[in-house]
């Protein structure tokens, strides 16, 4: 059971506070309950958050850890004065020194998603997500030339989540295409991909892990059998080597690690985010 509660509080989505806070906590071998409190943008909500934080401290017998990216100073004051946890004000830690260094005042804008409808970057990300969904699992051969990256690999090797992550996080139009037994019999890439080799990146996976994943979807099927998984992975890796496609194993890597490696290798001309 978690032995301490950690709160991530913001007057925006709290995504920044949670991402940064989790990165810091990952340096410690500790088991914590994570609670995100977004849109704490009024004194009333701040008081409610204080009560929740202090109650968690009583229940745990240990003071909570509180990461905040609060911009509204009135709200922050309520949290600072009333919270009985360990408060880590990330904006206060970084924004104020930067104001001094840059000799500029922060605009105290709440969240990176404010006025998103007017943001070109946001619109590009939405467009990229729609494109990636339309080109998931080889559904469409149309407009492949507009892809920033095309992921290939056997079924359930991580292509779809990686494509969507690249679209959502970076605004990249990521297509993905499955390598299937018919491709292995022909011993060459699907014809639709041959003219886009500079955008191709391969994903592979250990057969044992692939079998586990496939059995969750189709238990006790030939598709999920370890023998079949070994054969498909072997053929896919051989094809990628013959075709000169860069590739990596997703077995022990997070989506963030996979995406970072792809970006280093493919280096798309445009990065929207």
N, C-alpha and C positions, 0 to 999 in steps of 0.2 A: 504493500500500500504506500502511496505517496506520503512523505513525512513533512512536507512543507508546501504551502500554496504560493504560486507566483502569479501576479496580476500584470496584464499589459493594458495600459489605459491611454486613450487618446480622444481628442475632440473630433478626430476623423475616423478612419477605418481601423486604426490600431495595428495595421499590417506592419508598418515600419517598426513600431515598438516591439511587436512579437518577433519579427525576423531578427532584429538586432539582439533582443533579449535572449532568444534561444541560441544564437551564435555564441553569446557569452557563457550561458549556462552549460553549453556542450563541453566546455573546458573542465567541468567538474563531474565527478562520479556521484551524482545525487539524483534522487527520485522525487520529482515535484509534480503537483497538480497545477496545470496551466489554465488560467481563466482570462479570456480577452474581454475587455469592456470598451467597445467602440462608442463613438458619438456622445461622449460625456462632455456636452457643450453648454450646460447650464449649472448654476449653483445647486439647484435641486438635484440634478443627476449626480453632481460631485458629492453631495452629502450622502446620497444613497450608496455610492461607490465606497465612501469612507466606512459606512456601517458594514458593508459586505466584507471589506478588507479586515476590519477590526474583529468581526465575528470569526473569520477564518483563523485569525491569530489565536483566539480563545480556544477554538476547537482543536487546532494543531498543537497548541502549547508552544508554538514557535512563531516569532513575528514573520509575517509574509514579506516577500520581496516584490517591490512594485516598480515596474519599468513604465515611464511615461514619456509621451511626446505631446504633451499639452501645450497649446499655443495661447489660449485664453488665460491671461494672468489671474483673473478673478477666480476662475475654476481651479487653476493650479494652486492658488493660495488656500482654498478650502481643503484640497488634498494634502498639501504640505502641513497645514496646521492640525488637521484632524486625524490623519493616517498614523497608525501605530506600527506600521511596517517599515522596512528598509526602503527608502525612496531613492530611485535612480532617475533623475530628470535628464534625459538624453539631449533634449533641445537646449536646456540650460547649460549643459556641459560643453556643447559644441557651438551653439549659435552665438552666445555672448562673446567668447574669445574671437570668433570670426568677425563679429561686428567691429571689434577693436582693431583687428588686423586689417580688414578691408576698408575701415573708416566709412562704413555704410550701416544703415539700420535695416534689420530684417523686416520683410513685409508681413511677417506673422500670418502667413497663409496657412489655413488648416487643410492638410492633406494634399497629396499630389493629384487627387481626382477632382479637385474643385474646378467647376466650369468645364468638365470633361467634354461636353458637347461642342465646345469651341476649340478644343485642342486638336491640332493636326495629328499629333502622335497617337492620341487616343483613337481617332478615326481610322488611322492606319492599322492599329492593333485589332479593331473590330473587323476590318476588311480582311486582315490576315487570318483571323479565327474562322471566318466564314469560308475563306479559300481552303484552309487546312481541313475543315470538316467536309467540304465538297470533294476533296482529293484524298480522303482517308481510305486506306486499304485498297488502293487502285480503283476506286469507284469511277473516276473520270480520267480520260487521257487528254481532255481539252485543256488548253492553256498551261500545259506543263512547263512551257518555256518561261512562264512568269513566276515559276517557283524559285525561291531563294535557295532552297535545299530540298533534295529528294532522298528520303530514307528508304533503304531496302533491307530485307531480312525475312526470316521465316515467321510464320504466324505466331503471335504472342511473345515476340522478342523485345517489345517495348517501343515500337514505332509510333503508335497512336498517342500515348501520353507524352512522348518526347516532342512530337509534332505540335501538339496543342500547347505545350509549355513554351516552345520557341515562338509560337504565334502570340500567346498571351503576354509573355514577358518581354519579347523583343520586337514584336510586330513583323515577324518574318513569315513569309508564305511558305509553309513546309508541307510538301506532299509526302505520302508514304505508299510504298508498293510492296506487296508480299511476294516472296520467292516461293513458288509452289512446285510440286513434283513434275509438272509438265515442263517447267523451265529447266529442271535438272536433266530431264530426258533429252531436251534439245541442246543442253550444255552451253547455253548462252543466255544473256540477259533478255528480258521481254523487249520486243522491238520498239515499244514506245519510249524506252529509256536510253537506247543506244546513242541518241544525239544529245543527251544531257549528262554525259559522264562527268563533266567538271563539277556538277552539282550533286552527284551521288555520294552518299555516305552509308556504310553498312553497319547494321547492328546484329550481333550474334549473342549467344547465351549458352551456358553449360547445359547439355542434354538433360541431366538430372533435374535441374531447376525448371527447365522448359516442360518436362513431363509433369512435374508438380502443378505448374500453372495451368496446363491444359486439362489435367484431371479435375481441376476445380470447375471447369466449364463443361467438359465431356468425359465423365468418369468411365474408366474401363473401356475406352474406345481405342481403335487402332491409331487414330490421330494423336492420342495422349500417351501411347505406349512408349516406354523408354527406348525400345529398339527403333521405332519409327523416328523419334526425336533425334537419336544419335545419327541416323542416316540423313535426315533433313539438314541438321546442323553441319555435318561433314560436307554434304554437297554444296550447301550455301557458302561455306567458307572457301571451298575450292573454287567456286564460281567467282567470288569476290577477288580472290588472288589472281585468277586468270584475267579478269577484267581490269585489274589495277585499281580497284575501289578501296578507298580508305575505310577501315572498320574497327570496331572495338566490341568487347564483351560487356553486356549490361548486367551480368550476373550479380556482381557485388557493388554496382555503382548506383548512386542516386540519379534522379532525372536532372538535377542541377549539374552534377559532374558530367553526365552524358552530353548535355547541351553545351557546356563550356568547352568540352573537347571538340565537339562538332564545329563550334564557332571559330576555334583556333585553326582548325584544318580547312574549313570551307571558306571562311572569311568573306561573307556576303558583302556586296558593294554598299548596301544600305542597311543601317541598323536604326529602326524607328525608336528604340528605347534602350 
